Amino acid sequence: MLLPFLRYGAPHAFPPIVGPETVGVRTAYLVEPAPTEVGEGRAEYVWPSPDGSWRGPSLVPLHPRAAGIAEHNPSLARLLALVDVLRVGSTQDRHAAEEELRRLTEAASS
């Protein structure tokens, strides 16, 4: 039930709010490894943070402390970033992020 909600519901329940370019912690396509290769035309989103080292369009994260989580819990930050791909990505990117989330949740439940 979680994956269908993330795929189809998260973009509506948590619509992406993109702001001006700022310094922050990378998210979506910039998280390694990215679900698909970053290509031209893709924004390199960041969660705004004065402690960040990346610059790009700001994306309001699912949780206000997401940028701080990235440093202390990279696995959780990666999951949040994959959900961000579901929020802002193209159809192909959303599909790749969903498959990666499926793989990660199946591995965690084994």
N, C-alpha and C positions, 0 to 999 in steps of 0.2 A: 504493500500500500504506500510505502514511503516514496519509492521511485516514481510511480505515476504522478503523485502529488508534486514532487520536485520538477518533473518534466513539464507537466501541463498546468499545475497550479501555482508554483512559486513565482513565475513571471507575472502572474496577475495578483497574487496575494502580496508580493514584494516587488512591485514594478521598479525597474531600474531608474534611479535618479542620477543622471550624469551632470556633473558640474564642470567648472573651468579647470584648466590644467593646473596641477599642483604637485607638491612633493608628497610622497607617501610610500606605502607598502604595496608591492605589486600584487595583482589579482588577475582573475580570468586567464587570458592567454599567456600571461607572463609567468605563471607558476610552472615550475619544472617537475616532471616533463609535461608540457602542454598537451592537451588532448589531440590537437592538430597543429600543424606548422603555422606559425604566424606569417601571414602574407600581407601584401599591400592592401591598404584600405581598412585594416583592423586597428582599432584603437588599443593602445597599451594602457589599460585602466589601472588606477591605483586607489587604494583606500587611503584617504587623507590622513597623514600623520607627520608631525614635526620630526619624528625619529626615522622616517623613511629615507631611502636612498635612491628611489626611482621617481621619475617625473612623467606625468601623463594626465589624461582627463580623469577627474575624480569620479568615483562611483561610490554612492552611499552603500555601505555594507549591510548585511542582514542584521548584524549586531554592532552596537557602537564600539565595542572593544575588539573587534575583529583584527584590526591592525596590530594590537598588542599581542594577540593570540599567536600571530605568525611567528614571532620570535620564540615564544615559549612552548608552542605546540604546533610544529610544522604540519603534522598529519591532519589536524583539525583545520588549519588554515587552508590546506590543499582542498579539503572537502568543501569548505565555504567558497573557495575560488572556482571549483567546478560548478557549484550552484550558480555562481555569477555568470559563468559561460551560458548556462541555461537561461539566464535573465537577459543577456545582451548579445549572445552569439547568433550566427547564421544557422540555418537549418542543419547544415552539415556539421557545424561545430557543436550544436546542441546534441545531435545524435552521438557524436564522439564522446562528449562529456557524460551523457547518459550511460553509454557503454562502460566508461571508466568507473562511474559511480556503481554500476551494477557489479563490475568485477571486484571493486573494493568491498562492497557490502557482502557479497558471496564469500570472499576470502575471510572476512571478519566473523561470519556466522559458521564457518567450518571448524 
